[in-house]
């Protein structure tokens, strides 16, 4: 079982002067348990219990999240063929042979950068924004989770010492690759 102590401002909880307990949250097999039942605790159980979640903002697919628990046999693609970045899961029994192959030279055009993050250890909060920078929702990722960021804005806060791997299309074009905006996170986050 992984135990995570999340700060009150992340939970959207405020201690009363007489309240000395801390909002400790334990995550086990995607379930969140807390001493106080909060809207955060109820909302976080939804994405963590799902092996796959799509974040859709203003009718646009912004992200695909695969929880560490996702394990369907065979190859499962989560993105349509026309997307410039592809995400799939492959799960096979010992002895399965994947034929040796090379990839052909195919000219492709990517208009926007898409990236995948692989959480190796730690806890990361991902905040999602519209393309214009308006906050919409957040999710908590832990070890073994994968997220593919497709469109819209996003920001991060490391909640527990983190190691993650980022994969995105190249070539890298430096500052021209992204537009930064002032992070506007509300006091009470939306995990629904």
Secondary structure, 3 states (H helix, E strand, C coil): CEEEECCHHHHCCCCCCCCCCCCEEEEECCEEEECCCCHHHHHHHHHHHCCEEEEEECCEEEEEEECCCCCCCEEEECCCCCCCCCCEEEECCCCCCCCCCCCCCCCCCCCCCCEEEEEEEEEEEEEEECCCCCEEEEEEEECCCEEEECCCEEEEEEEEEEEEEEEECCCCCHHHHCCCCCCCCCCCCCCC
